[in-house]
Amino acid sequence: MAKTARSRRRSFREDTAVLVATMLIMFSFYLFDVTNGSSEFYQNSADVPGQEELSDPNEPERILIEDILVQRTGFTEEGSSSHVDIKIPWTDVVEIRAVLQWTDDLGSNDELGLSIELEGRELTRSSSTSGNIELTSPETPNGNYNMVIRALSCPGQVDPAPMDRDTGNEWSLEVTVIREVEL
């Protein structure tokens, strides 16, 4: 009687190892592509493969440029506000974005607020205890903007007798504009 060869079935561990190795190899190819600039940048949506020509070919080409206007840090005491004034001289601004970040050193219950004002008129506002607020202005005319940081509540440790009272919070603010300019 002839012997037949039986194939051994791989174990779960071997299957998992093969899957993990395959994923690592694929991820390394992805990182190689990203870090070596193989991603393509299209200045015009008509250049994207599979896209129809939507713009007038006689119109000048336009690109978006992101400018960081302000990177500022500060401290605001509970119940008060800090102001960061910004002048935006351009008429080609399509987005104004403000990002406020903070870390509560005595828990995670400090509530800060951020608002964007134009010529004394509030355009948008938000508040949070998360340590991060990102606002985008609904209007983008040139003019004098004011970013207002408010320390709404900084209660410190939630304890019957807090040893270290939290009187406010340090923060960092970054304001960027995106402009659409002709080439």
PyMOL CGO cylinders between C-alpha atoms (Angstrom):
from pymol import cmd
from pymol.cgo import CYLINDER

trace = [
    CYLINDER, 0.00, 0.00, 0.00, 1.45, 3.33, -1.03, 0.3, 1, 1, 1, 1, 1, 1,
    CYLINDER, 1.45, 3.33, -1.03, 1.87, 6.07, 1.53, 0.3, 1, 1, 1, 1, 1, 1,
    CYLINDER, 1.87, 6.07, 1.53, 0.22, 9.38, 0.75, 0.3, 1, 1, 1, 1, 1, 1,
    CYLINDER, 0.22, 9.38, 0.75, 1.72, 12.61, 1.92, 0.3, 1, 1, 1, 1, 1, 1,
    CYLINDER, 1.72, 12.61, 1.92, -0.52, 14.59, 4.21, 0.3, 1, 1, 1, 1, 1, 1,
    CYLINDER, -0.52, 14.59, 4.21, -0.14, 18.29, 4.35, 0.3, 1, 1, 1, 1, 1, 1,
    CYLINDER, -0.14, 18.29, 4.35, 0.08, 19.79, 7.76, 0.3, 1, 1, 1, 1, 1, 1,
    CYLINDER, 0.08, 19.79, 7.76, -2.50, 22.47, 8.51, 0.3, 1, 1, 1, 1, 1, 1,
    CYLINDER, -2.50, 22.47, 8.51, -1.01, 25.75, 9.75, 0.3, 1, 1, 1, 1, 1, 1,
    CYLINDER, -1.01, 25.75, 9.75, -1.86, 26.80, 13.26, 0.3, 1, 1, 1, 1, 1, 1,
    CYLINDER, -1.86, 26.80, 13.26, -3.63, 30.00, 14.24, 0.3, 1, 1, 1, 1, 1, 1,
    CYLINDER, -3.63, 30.00, 14.24, -0.30, 31.45, 15.41, 0.3, 1, 1, 1, 1, 1, 1,
    CYLINDER, -0.30, 31.45, 15.41, 1.34, 30.75, 12.07, 0.3, 1, 1, 1, 1, 1, 1,
    CYLINDER, 1.34, 30.75, 12.07, -1.60, 32.30, 10.20, 0.3, 1, 1, 1, 1, 1, 1,
    CYLINDER, -1.60, 32.30, 10.20, -1.46, 35.37, 12.45, 0.3, 1, 1, 1, 1, 1, 1,
    CYLINDER, -1.46, 35.37, 12.45, 2.29, 35.69, 11.97, 0.3, 1, 1, 1, 1, 1, 1,
    CYLINDER, 2.29, 35.69, 11.97, 1.91, 35.55, 8.18, 0.3, 1, 1, 1, 1, 1, 1,
    CYLINDER, 1.91, 35.55, 8.18, -0.88, 38.16, 8.30, 0.3, 1, 1, 1, 1, 1, 1,
    CYLINDER, -0.88, 38.16, 8.30, 1.14, 40.51, 10.53, 0.3, 1, 1, 1, 1, 1, 1,
    CYLINDER, 1.14, 40.51, 10.53, 4.24, 40.14, 8.34, 0.3, 1, 1, 1, 1, 1, 1,
    CYLINDER, 4.24, 40.14, 8.34, 2.20, 40.91, 5.22, 0.3, 1, 1, 1, 1, 1, 1,
    CYLINDER, 2.20, 40.91, 5.22, 0.68, 43.99, 6.85, 0.3, 1, 1, 1, 1, 1, 1,
    CYLINDER, 0.68, 43.99, 6.85, 4.11, 45.24, 7.97, 0.3, 1, 1, 1, 1, 1, 1,
    CYLINDER, 4.11, 45.24, 7.97, 5.49, 44.84, 4.47, 0.3, 1, 1, 1, 1, 1, 1,
    CYLINDER, 5.49, 44.84, 4.47, 2.50, 46.70, 2.97, 0.3, 1, 1, 1, 1, 1, 1,
    CYLINDER, 2.50, 46.70, 2.97, 2.84, 49.49, 5.57, 0.3, 1, 1, 1, 1, 1, 1,
    CYLINDER, 2.84, 49.49, 5.57, 6.56, 49.86, 4.86, 0.3, 1, 1, 1, 1, 1, 1,
    CYLINDER, 6.56, 49.86, 4.86, 5.80, 50.25, 1.12, 0.3, 1, 1, 1, 1, 1, 1,
    CYLINDER, 5.80, 50.25, 1.12, 3.21, 52.88, 1.99, 0.3, 1, 1, 1, 1, 1, 1,
    CYLINDER, 3.21, 52.88, 1.99, 5.70, 54.79, 4.18, 0.3, 1, 1, 1, 1, 1, 1,
    CYLINDER, 5.70, 54.79, 4.18, 8.33, 54.56, 1.45, 0.3, 1, 1, 1, 1, 1, 1,
    CYLINDER, 8.33, 54.56, 1.45, 5.88, 56.02, -1.08, 0.3, 1, 1, 1, 1, 1, 1,
    CYLINDER, 5.88, 56.02, -1.08, 4.79, 58.85, 1.22, 0.3, 1, 1, 1, 1, 1, 1,
    CYLINDER, 4.79, 58.85, 1.22, 8.29, 59.82, 2.39, 0.3, 1, 1, 1, 1, 1, 1,
    CYLINDER, 8.29, 59.82, 2.39, 9.75, 59.71, -1.10, 0.3, 1, 1, 1, 1, 1, 1,
    CYLINDER, 9.75, 59.71, -1.10, 7.19, 62.06, -2.55, 0.3, 1, 1, 1, 1, 1, 1,
    CYLINDER, 7.19, 62.06, -2.55, 5.30, 59.70, -4.80, 0.3, 1, 1, 1, 1, 1, 1,
    CYLINDER, 5.30, 59.70, -4.80, 2.03, 61.42, -3.91, 0.3, 1, 1, 1, 1, 1, 1,
    CYLINDER, 2.03, 61.42, -3.91, 0.89, 63.62, -6.75, 0.3, 1, 1, 1, 1, 1, 1,
    CYLINDER, 0.89, 63.62, -6.75, -0.10, 67.26, -6.39, 0.3, 1, 1, 1, 1, 1, 1,
    CYLINDER, -0.10, 67.26, -6.39, -2.68, 68.57, -8.82, 0.3, 1, 1, 1, 1, 1, 1,
    CYLINDER, -2.68, 68.57, -8.82, -2.90, 72.32, -9.27, 0.3, 1, 1, 1, 1, 1, 1,
    CYLINDER, -2.90, 72.32, -9.27, -6.05, 72.05, -11.30, 0.3, 1, 1, 1, 1, 1, 1,
    CYLINDER, -6.05, 72.05, -11.30, -8.91, 69.60, -10.83, 0.3, 1, 1, 1, 1, 1, 1,
    CYLINDER, -8.91, 69.60, -10.83, -8.82, 68.99, -14.59, 0.3, 1, 1, 1, 1, 1, 1,
    CYLINDER, -8.82, 68.99, -14.59, -5.38, 67.38, -14.17, 0.3, 1, 1, 1, 1, 1, 1,
    CYLINDER, -5.38, 67.38, -14.17, -6.73, 64.69, -11.84, 0.3, 1, 1, 1, 1, 1, 1,
    CYLINDER, -6.73, 64.69, -11.84, -7.14, 61.43, -13.79, 0.3, 1, 1, 1, 1, 1, 1,
    CYLINDER, -7.14, 61.43, -13.79, -10.79, 60.73, -14.51, 0.3, 1, 1, 1, 1, 1, 1,
    CYLINDER, -10.79, 60.73, -14.51, -11.93, 64.32, -13.87, 0.3, 1, 1, 1, 1, 1, 1,
    CYLINDER, -11.93, 64.32, -13.87, -13.67, 66.33, -16.52, 0.3, 1, 1, 1, 1, 1, 1,
    CYLINDER, -13.67, 66.33, -16.52, -12.58, 69.84, -17.41, 0.3, 1, 1, 1, 1, 1, 1,
    CYLINDER, -12.58, 69.84, -17.41, -14.85, 71.96, -15.19, 0.3, 1, 1, 1, 1, 1, 1,
    CYLINDER, -14.85, 71.96, -15.19, -13.08, 75.30, -15.38, 0.3, 1, 1, 1, 1, 1, 1,
    CYLINDER, -13.08, 75.30, -15.38, -12.73, 77.69, -18.27, 0.3, 1, 1, 1, 1, 1, 1,
    CYLINDER, -12.73, 77.69, -18.27, -9.35, 77.10, -19.95, 0.3, 1, 1, 1, 1, 1, 1,
    CYLINDER, -9.35, 77.10, -19.95, -9.07, 80.86, -20.52, 0.3, 1, 1, 1, 1, 1, 1,
    CYLINDER, -9.07, 80.86, -20.52, -9.22, 81.53, -16.76, 0.3, 1, 1, 1, 1, 1, 1,
    CYLINDER, -9.22, 81.53, -16.76, -5.87, 81.89, -14.99, 0.3, 1, 1, 1, 1, 1, 1,
    CYLINDER, -5.87, 81.89, -14.99, -4.82, 78.95, -12.85, 0.3, 1, 1, 1, 1, 1, 1,
    CYLINDER, -4.82, 78.95, -12.85, -5.34, 79.39, -9.11, 0.3, 1, 1, 1, 1, 1, 1,
    CYLINDER, -5.34, 79.39, -9.11, -3.81, 77.58, -6.15, 0.3, 1, 1, 1, 1, 1, 1,
    CYLINDER, -3.81, 77.58, -6.15, -4.48, 77.55, -2.41, 0.3, 1, 1, 1, 1, 1, 1,
    CYLINDER, -4.48, 77.55, -2.41, -1.77, 78.82, -0.07, 0.3, 1, 1, 1, 1, 1, 1,
    CYLINDER, -1.77, 78.82, -0.07, -1.87, 78.32, 3.69, 0.3, 1, 1, 1, 1, 1, 1,
    CYLINDER, -1.87, 78.32, 3.69, -0.19, 81.02, 5.79, 0.3, 1, 1, 1, 1, 1, 1,
    CYLINDER, -0.19, 81.02, 5.79, 0.34, 80.76, 9.54, 0.3, 1, 1, 1, 1, 1, 1,
    CYLINDER, 0.34, 80.76, 9.54, -0.35, 84.27, 10.80, 0.3, 1, 1, 1, 1, 1, 1,
    CYLINDER, -0.35, 84.27, 10.80, 0.04, 83.81, 14.54, 0.3, 1, 1, 1, 1, 1, 1,
    CYLINDER, 0.04, 83.81, 14.54, 1.59, 81.29, 16.91, 0.3, 1, 1, 1, 1, 1, 1,
    CYLINDER, 1.59, 81.29, 16.91, 1.17, 82.65, 20.40, 0.3, 1, 1, 1, 1, 1, 1,
    CYLINDER, 1.17, 82.65, 20.40, 1.19, 81.32, 23.95, 0.3, 1, 1, 1, 1, 1, 1,
    CYLINDER, 1.19, 81.32, 23.95, -0.26, 82.90, 27.05, 0.3, 1, 1, 1, 1, 1, 1,
    CYLINDER, -0.26, 82.90, 27.05, -2.00, 82.52, 30.38, 0.3, 1, 1, 1, 1, 1, 1,
    CYLINDER, -2.00, 82.52, 30.38, -5.55, 83.56, 31.18, 0.3, 1, 1, 1, 1, 1, 1,
    CYLINDER, -5.55, 83.56, 31.18, -6.93, 83.73, 34.70, 0.3, 1, 1, 1, 1, 1, 1,
    CYLINDER, -6.93, 83.73, 34.70, -10.31, 82.23, 35.51, 0.3, 1, 1, 1, 1, 1, 1,
    CYLINDER, -10.31, 82.23, 35.51, -13.11, 84.66, 34.72, 0.3, 1, 1, 1, 1, 1, 1,
    CYLINDER, -13.11, 84.66, 34.72, -10.98, 86.86, 32.44, 0.3, 1, 1, 1, 1, 1, 1,
    CYLINDER, -10.98, 86.86, 32.44, -10.04, 86.94, 28.77, 0.3, 1, 1, 1, 1, 1, 1,
    CYLINDER, -10.04, 86.94, 28.77, -6.97, 87.45, 26.61, 0.3, 1, 1, 1, 1, 1, 1,
    CYLINDER, -6.97, 87.45, 26.61, -7.01, 89.12, 23.20, 0.3, 1, 1, 1, 1, 1, 1,
    CYLINDER, -7.01, 89.12, 23.20, -4.85, 88.48, 20.16, 0.3, 1, 1, 1, 1, 1, 1,
    CYLINDER, -4.85, 88.48, 20.16, -5.28, 91.10, 17.42, 0.3, 1, 1, 1, 1, 1, 1,
    CYLINDER, -5.28, 91.10, 17.42, -4.63, 90.17, 13.80, 0.3, 1, 1, 1, 1, 1, 1,
    CYLINDER, -4.63, 90.17, 13.80, -4.75, 92.32, 10.69, 0.3, 1, 1, 1, 1, 1, 1,
    CYLINDER, -4.75, 92.32, 10.69, -5.62, 90.48, 7.49, 0.3, 1, 1, 1, 1, 1, 1,
    CYLINDER, -5.62, 90.48, 7.49, -4.72, 92.67, 4.51, 0.3, 1, 1, 1, 1, 1, 1,
    CYLINDER, -4.72, 92.67, 4.51, -5.51, 90.22, 1.69, 0.3, 1, 1, 1, 1, 1, 1,
    CYLINDER, -5.51, 90.22, 1.69, -8.74, 90.14, -0.30, 0.3, 1, 1, 1, 1, 1, 1,
    CYLINDER, -8.74, 90.14, -0.30, -8.20, 86.57, -1.56, 0.3, 1, 1, 1, 1, 1, 1,
    CYLINDER, -8.20, 86.57, -1.56, -8.74, 84.78, 1.79, 0.3, 1, 1, 1, 1, 1, 1,
    CYLINDER, -8.74, 84.78, 1.79, -11.08, 81.76, 1.58, 0.3, 1, 1, 1, 1, 1, 1,
    CYLINDER, -11.08, 81.76, 1.58, -10.67, 80.44, 5.15, 0.3, 1, 1, 1, 1, 1, 1,
    CYLINDER, -10.67, 80.44, 5.15, -9.56, 81.72, 8.55, 0.3, 1, 1, 1, 1, 1, 1,
    CYLINDER, -9.56, 81.72, 8.55, -8.87, 78.99, 11.12, 0.3, 1, 1, 1, 1, 1, 1,
    CYLINDER, -8.87, 78.99, 11.12, -7.97, 79.41, 14.80, 0.3, 1, 1, 1, 1, 1, 1,
    CYLINDER, -7.97, 79.41, 14.80, -6.80, 76.50, 16.97, 0.3, 1, 1, 1, 1, 1, 1,
    CYLINDER, -6.80, 76.50, 16.97, -6.59, 76.89, 20.75, 0.3, 1, 1, 1, 1, 1, 1,
    CYLINDER, -6.59, 76.89, 20.75, -4.89, 74.16, 22.80, 0.3, 1, 1, 1, 1, 1, 1,
    CYLINDER, -4.89, 74.16, 22.80, -4.26, 73.80, 26.54, 0.3, 1, 1, 1, 1, 1, 1,
    CYLINDER, -4.26, 73.80, 26.54, -3.40, 71.20, 29.13, 0.3, 1, 1, 1, 1, 1, 1,
    CYLINDER, -3.40, 71.20, 29.13, -5.12, 71.26, 32.49, 0.3, 1, 1, 1, 1, 1, 1,
    CYLINDER, -5.12, 71.26, 32.49, -2.40, 70.53, 35.03, 0.3, 1, 1, 1, 1, 1, 1,
    CYLINDER, -2.40, 70.53, 35.03, -4.85, 69.82, 37.87, 0.3, 1, 1, 1, 1, 1, 1,
    CYLINDER, -4.85, 69.82, 37.87, -7.34, 67.45, 36.27, 0.3, 1, 1, 1, 1, 1, 1,
    CYLINDER, -7.34, 67.45, 36.27, -9.32, 67.78, 33.09, 0.3, 1, 1, 1, 1, 1, 1,
    CYLINDER, -9.32, 67.78, 33.09, -12.06, 70.14, 34.05, 0.3, 1, 1, 1, 1, 1, 1,
    CYLINDER, -12.06, 70.14, 34.05, -10.84, 73.60, 32.96, 0.3, 1, 1, 1, 1, 1, 1,
    CYLINDER, -10.84, 73.60, 32.96, -13.24, 75.14, 30.45, 0.3, 1, 1, 1, 1, 1, 1,
    CYLINDER, -13.24, 75.14, 30.45, -11.80, 77.62, 27.97, 0.3, 1, 1, 1, 1, 1, 1,
    CYLINDER, -11.80, 77.62, 27.97, -13.58, 79.49, 25.22, 0.3, 1, 1, 1, 1, 1, 1,
    CYLINDER, -13.58, 79.49, 25.22, -12.44, 80.94, 21.91, 0.3, 1, 1, 1, 1, 1, 1,
    CYLINDER, -12.44, 80.94, 21.91, -14.18, 83.44, 19.68, 0.3, 1, 1, 1, 1, 1, 1,
    CYLINDER, -14.18, 83.44, 19.68, -13.29, 85.16, 16.42, 0.3, 1, 1, 1, 1, 1, 1,
    CYLINDER, -13.29, 85.16, 16.42, -14.33, 88.80, 16.10, 0.3, 1, 1, 1, 1, 1, 1,
    CYLINDER, -14.33, 88.80, 16.10, -14.12, 91.12, 13.10, 0.3, 1, 1, 1, 1, 1, 1,
    CYLINDER, -14.12, 91.12, 13.10, -14.17, 94.87, 13.68, 0.3, 1, 1, 1, 1, 1, 1,
    CYLINDER, -14.17, 94.87, 13.68, -15.81, 94.27, 17.11, 0.3, 1, 1, 1, 1, 1, 1,
    CYLINDER, -15.81, 94.27, 17.11, -18.50, 91.89, 15.81, 0.3, 1, 1, 1, 1, 1, 1,
    CYLINDER, -18.50, 91.89, 15.81, -18.40, 88.25, 16.95, 0.3, 1, 1, 1, 1, 1, 1,
    CYLINDER, -18.40, 88.25, 16.95, -18.36, 85.84, 14.00, 0.3, 1, 1, 1, 1, 1, 1,
    CYLINDER, -18.36, 85.84, 14.00, -18.14, 82.50, 15.82, 0.3, 1, 1, 1, 1, 1, 1,
    CYLINDER, -18.14, 82.50, 15.82, -17.39, 81.06, 19.25, 0.3, 1, 1, 1, 1, 1, 1,
    CYLINDER, -17.39, 81.06, 19.25, -16.98, 77.76, 21.06, 0.3, 1, 1, 1, 1, 1, 1,
    CYLINDER, -16.98, 77.76, 21.06, -15.98, 76.46, 24.48, 0.3, 1, 1, 1, 1, 1, 1,
    CYLINDER, -15.98, 76.46, 24.48, -14.71, 73.12, 25.71, 0.3, 1, 1, 1, 1, 1, 1,
    CYLINDER, -14.71, 73.12, 25.71, -13.04, 71.18, 28.51, 0.3, 1, 1, 1, 1, 1, 1,
    CYLINDER, -13.04, 71.18, 28.51, -11.26, 68.87, 26.02, 0.3, 1, 1, 1, 1, 1, 1,
    CYLINDER, -11.26, 68.87, 26.02, -8.04, 70.89, 25.72, 0.3, 1, 1, 1, 1, 1, 1,
    CYLINDER, -8.04, 70.89, 25.72, -8.64, 71.75, 22.06, 0.3, 1, 1, 1, 1, 1, 1,
    CYLINDER, -8.64, 71.75, 22.06, -10.91, 74.14, 20.16, 0.3, 1, 1, 1, 1, 1, 1,
    CYLINDER, -10.91, 74.14, 20.16, -10.78, 74.64, 16.39, 0.3, 1, 1, 1, 1, 1, 1,
    CYLINDER, -10.78, 74.64, 16.39, -12.86, 77.40, 14.83, 0.3, 1, 1, 1, 1, 1, 1,
    CYLINDER, -12.86, 77.40, 14.83, -13.31, 78.39, 11.20, 0.3, 1, 1, 1, 1, 1, 1,
    CYLINDER, -13.31, 78.39, 11.20, -14.67, 81.84, 10.47, 0.3, 1, 1, 1, 1, 1, 1,
    CYLINDER, -14.67, 81.84, 10.47, -17.89, 81.92, 8.43, 0.3, 1, 1, 1, 1, 1, 1,
    CYLINDER, -17.89, 81.92, 8.43, -16.72, 85.21, 6.86, 0.3, 1, 1, 1, 1, 1, 1,
    CYLINDER, -16.72, 85.21, 6.86, -13.32, 86.05, 5.39, 0.3, 1, 1, 1, 1, 1, 1,
    CYLINDER, -13.32, 86.05, 5.39, -13.12, 89.74, 4.44, 0.3, 1, 1, 1, 1, 1, 1,
    CYLINDER, -13.12, 89.74, 4.44, -9.88, 91.59, 5.04, 0.3, 1, 1, 1, 1, 1, 1,
    CYLINDER, -9.88, 91.59, 5.04, -9.80, 93.67, 8.20, 0.3, 1, 1, 1, 1, 1, 1,
    CYLINDER, -9.80, 93.67, 8.20, -8.91, 93.73, 11.87, 0.3, 1, 1, 1, 1, 1, 1,
    CYLINDER, -8.91, 93.73, 11.87, -9.67, 90.43, 13.61, 0.3, 1, 1, 1, 1, 1, 1,
    CYLINDER, -9.67, 90.43, 13.61, -9.56, 89.73, 17.33, 0.3, 1, 1, 1, 1, 1, 1,
    CYLINDER, -9.56, 89.73, 17.33, -9.14, 86.22, 18.76, 0.3, 1, 1, 1, 1, 1, 1,
    CYLINDER, -9.14, 86.22, 18.76, -10.59, 86.17, 22.28, 0.3, 1, 1, 1, 1, 1, 1,
    CYLINDER, -10.59, 86.17, 22.28, -9.49, 83.44, 24.70, 0.3, 1, 1, 1, 1, 1, 1,
    CYLINDER, -9.49, 83.44, 24.70, -11.68, 83.11, 27.80, 0.3, 1, 1, 1, 1, 1, 1,
    CYLINDER, -11.68, 83.11, 27.80, -10.95, 81.06, 30.93, 0.3, 1, 1, 1, 1, 1, 1,
    CYLINDER, -10.95, 81.06, 30.93, -14.55, 80.28, 31.76, 0.3, 1, 1, 1, 1, 1, 1,
    CYLINDER, -14.55, 80.28, 31.76, -14.00, 77.84, 34.62, 0.3, 1, 1, 1, 1, 1, 1,
    CYLINDER, -14.00, 77.84, 34.62, -10.78, 76.59, 36.22, 0.3, 1, 1, 1, 1, 1, 1,
    CYLINDER, -10.78, 76.59, 36.22, -11.97, 74.79, 39.35, 0.3, 1, 1, 1, 1, 1, 1,
    CYLINDER, -11.97, 74.79, 39.35, -8.75, 72.96, 40.20, 0.3, 1, 1, 1, 1, 1, 1,
    CYLINDER, -8.75, 72.96, 40.20, -8.80, 69.62, 41.92, 0.3, 1, 1, 1, 1, 1, 1,
    CYLINDER, -8.80, 69.62, 41.92, -12.22, 68.30, 42.76, 0.3, 1, 1, 1, 1, 1, 1,
    CYLINDER, -12.22, 68.30, 42.76, -11.50, 67.64, 46.42, 0.3, 1, 1, 1, 1, 1, 1,
    CYLINDER, -11.50, 67.64, 46.42, -12.91, 68.83, 49.75, 0.3, 1, 1, 1, 1, 1, 1,
    CYLINDER, -12.91, 68.83, 49.75, -9.74, 70.81, 50.48, 0.3, 1, 1, 1, 1, 1, 1,
    CYLINDER, -9.74, 70.81, 50.48, -7.72, 71.39, 47.30, 0.3, 1, 1, 1, 1, 1, 1,
    CYLINDER, -7.72, 71.39, 47.30, -4.06, 71.88, 48.10, 0.3, 1, 1, 1, 1, 1, 1,
    CYLINDER, -4.06, 71.88, 48.10, -3.32, 73.73, 44.90, 0.3, 1, 1, 1, 1, 1, 1,
    CYLINDER, -3.32, 73.73, 44.90, -6.00, 76.06, 43.54, 0.3, 1, 1, 1, 1, 1, 1,
    CYLINDER, -6.00, 76.06, 43.54, -6.07, 76.29, 39.76, 0.3, 1, 1, 1, 1, 1, 1,
    CYLINDER, -6.07, 76.29, 39.76, -6.30, 80.03, 39.01, 0.3, 1, 1, 1, 1, 1, 1,
    CYLINDER, -6.30, 80.03, 39.01, -6.34, 79.83, 35.22, 0.3, 1, 1, 1, 1, 1, 1,
    CYLINDER, -6.34, 79.83, 35.22, -4.64, 78.09, 32.36, 0.3, 1, 1, 1, 1, 1, 1,
    CYLINDER, -4.64, 78.09, 32.36, -1.74, 78.38, 29.94, 0.3, 1, 1, 1, 1, 1, 1,
    CYLINDER, -1.74, 78.38, 29.94, -2.68, 78.02, 26.29, 0.3, 1, 1, 1, 1, 1, 1,
    CYLINDER, -2.68, 78.02, 26.29, -1.29, 78.15, 22.76, 0.3, 1, 1, 1, 1, 1, 1,
    CYLINDER, -1.29, 78.15, 22.76, -3.07, 79.70, 19.79, 0.3, 1, 1, 1, 1, 1, 1,
    CYLINDER, -3.07, 79.70, 19.79, -2.37, 79.22, 16.10, 0.3, 1, 1, 1, 1, 1, 1,
    CYLINDER, -2.37, 79.22, 16.10, -4.22, 81.23, 13.45, 0.3, 1, 1, 1, 1, 1, 1,
    CYLINDER, -4.22, 81.23, 13.45, -3.93, 80.30, 9.78, 0.3, 1, 1, 1, 1, 1, 1,
    CYLINDER, -3.93, 80.30, 9.78, -5.46, 81.70, 6.63, 0.3, 1, 1, 1, 1, 1, 1,
    CYLINDER, -5.46, 81.70, 6.63, -5.96, 79.95, 3.33, 0.3, 1, 1, 1, 1, 1, 1,
    CYLINDER, -5.96, 79.95, 3.33, -5.73, 82.20, 0.29, 0.3, 1, 1, 1, 1, 1, 1,
    CYLINDER, -5.73, 82.20, 0.29, -6.63, 81.46, -3.31, 0.3, 1, 1, 1, 1, 1, 1,
    CYLINDER, -6.63, 81.46, -3.31, -4.06, 83.11, -5.56, 0.3, 1, 1, 1, 1, 1, 1,
    CYLINDER, -4.06, 83.11, -5.56, -3.47, 83.26, -9.30, 0.3, 1, 1, 1, 1, 1, 1,
    CYLINDER, -3.47, 83.26, -9.30, -0.42, 81.62, -10.78, 0.3, 1, 1, 1, 1, 1, 1,
]
cmd.load_cgo(trace, "trace")
